[in-house]
Amino acid sequence: MDDYEFSADVREDLDNLLDDCYPFSADGKFASSKSYAITEAPNPLLRVSGLGSIGFPLGERDAEALLTVQRACPDGLIDAAKLTLDQPGWLKWLDSARFAVQKDIALPFSAYKPVVKGLWLYNSDSGSGPVATEGSDNPRLYVYFPSQFTGGQHEVELHGTTVQFNLAAESRQRSTVLAVYPHVVHTIAKIASGHAFCLVYDLVPTGEVGSPQSGWPSSRLDRALAHWDAVRALPTTPEYLVYKLQRRHSAGDGLSAASLDGDDALLLGVLAPVAAKRGVDLYLAQLQLETQTRCEIPAGDRLPHYMLADPETYAEEQYKADDWVARSRSHSVSVKALVHLDGTPAEWLKFEPSVTRTKKQRWGSKWEDQFVIPGGWIDMDEENDEFNDADERDFDQMDEHEAIKTRIWKPTVLIFWPKPLEGAEPSANSSDKLKRRLDDNEATSDVDTKKKSSLRYSNTPSLRIRCLHHSRGANSPAKLTHVSSRWRAVAVATPTLWRAIELFRIADNCDGTPPETREDELAVVETWLLRSQPLPLSIVMANKTQDLRPGFDSEAVNALLAHADRWEYVSLVLPYSYPLVYADGFGNAMPLLRELRLQDRRAETLLQLTHLDAPNLQYLSLEIMHRTCLSKVAPYMPLAQLTRLHLMDMDVLDWATILRQTPNLVSCRLDCEFAAIDEDAPWPPIELPKLETLIVRKDGLALNFGMYTFFNALRAPRLKNLSVNACLLWSDEQRNPLPLLTDMVAALGCSLELLRVEDAAEVDDYQEAFPHAERIEFVDVDAEAEALGSEWGSW
């Protein structure tokens, strides 16, 4: 039983746990198999030199002919040079099968390439099969073709743990792939009857890969993350944790989980499922840590001017390295790359490490420096060989006796983030950020097809995070499929390229796209939905469908709803031509959904929801013009779990109805259209105990009658940031918005840090009215209609 005791220092516990457990494997799993029906595994069209084509299931005549050839081979395997596989689709299938079994035992797919050792056929006269013993350095892959046999069980043992695989049960009708770790004892029993027939591969590492270790305690990691969650409320507990990986991985070709190798890749294979179980997101970052040390030659050790070899150039070699004495040192840290595990930028993540220098006196005059960042630290010990081996060094001699020494390290770190930052976007892949990126053309520009064709095939995986997600045009990943057949195979087999989808884009409310092109666009999107499996989806759908044939809009929404179990960030503008919206489809389980934007501006459209099963939904944006429609929606939305909310085209009664059901809100934006209610009747308080950011804006010619009643019902004791339009804070009797704003803040019961007032006529009295606010901003909305800074989040 694992009796590891955790301390109050979560950061040090995790650091020690991961350091102690290198090298890694997947919970002691050191072998894995997966079988495929004949309909799932294509015929490889195998030919053997001198024999011709081999049929499957293997017949007696072919078996005897193969045995004759095999007996003449010195190592008992028919040499790979004698083999030809004429079915290209079989190699693609092998890659998918290899991915499955390698993932099961934490062997990163991209860290190994299969190298054929040979073809092996054995029967009751063959004795035991070829084995991978303790001396084998590479993992091994066995691919069994359909052939009738009994016996031949595989037994794999490592550190006293043994697993068995019986491949004979369905041998005639199925192909089986078996992957086995190196440094194991692997025996294959004799065949009782029939013939067993397989290709044998060595999985050769593309980089340095650590050895497996049986029984790595992922249960302890699970307990560590659970302990972190239990003490997170304590003020000393870090919001996130940082762990420095063993190796430095270049971000030049795209930092991602696939770019890791060696023990770091194995580590991530173990951590990812445990972190996902505990609701902890993992990110990768490449940091640049820099120290600048001002050095000088002590006055008593300086050479006379006439003894300097070249006093004009101040050459470093005129003094020995030990002659220079450090007088002061400065540190800096910057983030060069910050990505999700799939390599997409995590632009929203507020990971902004700063440097704290800690001094630890050692042996009288020696000092140890550390780069300390929230959630982790990196030692900069002068005597630490690893960090003395800086990635970059520079010595800049300023004059005869003074110089600056610069050292730069570029470590790769793994970030444990238990929840999205309060008040920030949930993901860099969120649909609004995607749409903004598309509109602004901020991603990769067009790459000439001819230039692409000259690129090496081995470099193509780095393209997966550099392509826009238009369905057509120069920036579409579909363009990669036209470069060559190899590029097409890579693009089609890379789900990441197809996971972000924009449908029926509107440009300036009049894009001129003919209806037949829009129907073709839907067909393209349906292809993307299939290619992106099984990854989560980001979707933006506009509503330019009114000129199309009847029923087309239904097909469009239903095509997306068919993949609702993969929705993660979704923005839907519901088409005007809907008679009813799809209650059944929206009732499907949406386990991955984090962000949902719904816009329905047609009054007679009824969104007849009965249930929205989205346990991870955190951000909801609603623009539903008709109150009858809203009354149909609100009861079935998981409002209680939301942390961010944006409401548009609604009056304050709608706001109140929804806000009373959102106790966990951290950020909220309300765009007011109508507020005509009885101001004389006070409301019961609207309690928002976790709210930190509130934005209240005027939508067009919004009426403000009733805003006083609404504002004075709000209670938000933790509110820090408030943005409000001054036009919503005056009436015919009171043209000065300041008194109502003062009453509003008093009712909220908060201590504001940032106050932003739009369209304020008189600004002199605000500082006096709110002396504790750290910053007060006044904005002319006509000039800066959307001038919300980053501290307000992205809406």
HELIX and SHEET records of a PDB file:
HELIX    1   1 VAL A   10  ASP A   20  1                                  11    
HELIX    2   2 GLU A   60  ARG A   71  1                                  12    
HELIX    3   3 ALA A   80  LYS A   82  5                                   3    
HELIX    4   4 PRO A   88  ASP A  104  1                                  17    
HELIX    5   5 PHE A  109  ALA A  111  5                                   3    
HELIX    6   6 SER A  218  ALA A  230  1                                  13    
HELIX    7   7 ALA A  257  SER A  259  5                                   3    
HELIX    8   8 GLY A  262  LYS A  277  1                                  16    
HELIX    9   9 ALA A  299  ASP A  301  5                                   3    
HELIX   10  10 HIS A  305  MET A  307  5                                   3    
HELIX   11  11 GLU A  316  GLN A  318  5                                   3    
HELIX   12  12 ALA A  321  ASP A  323  5                                   3    
HELIX   13  13 ASP A  385  ASN A  388  1                                   4    
HELIX   14  14 SER A  431  ASP A  440  1                                  10    
HELIX   15  15 THR A  449  SER A  453  1                                   5    
HELIX   16  16 TYR A  457  ILE A  465  5                                   9    
HELIX   17  17 PRO A  477  HIS A  482  5                                   6    
HELIX   18  18 SER A  485  VAL A  492  1                                   8    
HELIX   19  19 PRO A  495  TRP A  498  5                                   4    
HELIX   20  20 PRO A  515  ARG A  531  1                                  17    
HELIX   21  21 PHE A  552  LEU A  561  1                                  10    
HELIX   22  22 ALA A  564  ARG A  566  5                                   3    
HELIX   23  23 ALA A  583  PHE A  586  1                                   4    
HELIX   24  24 ARG A  627  VAL A  633  1                                   7    
HELIX   25  25 ALA A  634  TYR A  636  5                                   3    
HELIX   26  26 LEU A  639  GLN A  641  5                                   3    
HELIX   27  27 VAL A  652  LEU A  659  1                                   8    
HELIX   28  28 MET A  707  PHE A  711  1                                   5    
HELIX   29  29 ALA A  726  LEU A  729  5                                   4    
HELIX   30  30 PRO A  737  LEU A  748  1                                  12    
HELIX   31  31 TYR A  766  ALA A  769  1                                   4    
HELIX   32  32 SER A  790  TRP A  792  5                                   3    
SHEET    1   A 6 ALA A  31  ALA A  37  0                                        
SHEET    2   A 6 ARG A 174  VAL A 180 -1                                        
SHEET    3   A 6 ARG A 140  TYR A 144 -1                                        
SHEET    4   A 6 ALA A 196  PRO A 205 -1                                        
SHEET    5   A 6 TYR A 112  TYR A 122 -1                                        
SHEET    6   A 6 ILE A  78  ASP A  79 -1                                        
SHEET    1   B 3 GLY A  52  SER A  53  0                                        
SHEET    2   B 3 LEU A  46  VAL A  48 -1                                        
SHEET    3   B 3 LEU A  83  LEU A  85 -1                                        
SHEET    1   C 2 PHE A 149  GLY A 151  0                                        
SHEET    2   C 2 ILE A 191  GLY A 194 -1                                        
SHEET    1   D 3 THR A 161  PHE A 165  0                                        
SHEET    2   D 3 HIS A 154  LEU A 158 -1                                        
SHEET    3   D 3 VAL A 185  ILE A 188 -1                                        
SHEET    1   E 4 LEU A 241  LYS A 244  0                                        
SHEET    2   E 4 THR A 412  TRP A 417 -1                                        
SHEET    3   E 4 ASP A 281  GLU A 296 -1                                        
SHEET    4   E 4 VAL A 325  HIS A 340 -1                                        
SHEET    1   F 5 LEU A 241  LYS A 244  0                                        
SHEET    2   F 5 THR A 412  TRP A 417 -1                                        
SHEET    3   F 5 ASP A 281  GLU A 296 -1                                        
SHEET    4   F 5 GLU A 402  TRP A 409 -1                                        
SHEET    5   F 5 GLU A 392  GLN A 397 -1                                        
SHEET    1   G 3 LYS A 360  ARG A 362  0                                        
SHEET    2   G 3 LYS A 366  ILE A 373 -1                                        
SHEET    3   G 3 GLY A 376  MET A 380 -1                                        
SHEET    1   H11 ALA A 500  LEU A 503  0                                        
SHEET    2   H11 LEU A 537  MET A 541  1                                        
SHEET    3   H11 TRP A 567  VAL A 573  1                                        
SHEET    4   H11 GLU A 595  ASP A 600  1                                        
SHEET    5   H11 TYR A 619  ILE A 624  1                                        
SHEET    6   H11 ARG A 644  ASP A 651  1                                        
SHEET    7   H11 SER A 667  PHE A 674  1                                        
SHEET    8   H11 THR A 693  LYS A 698  1                                        
SHEET    9   H11 ASN A 721  ASN A 725  1                                        
SHEET   10   H11 LEU A 754  GLU A 758  1                                        
SHEET   11   H11 ARG A 775  VAL A 779  1                                        
SHEET    1   I 2 ILE A 686  GLU A 687  0                                        
SHEET    2   I 2 LEU A 714  ARG A 715  1                                        
END                                                                             
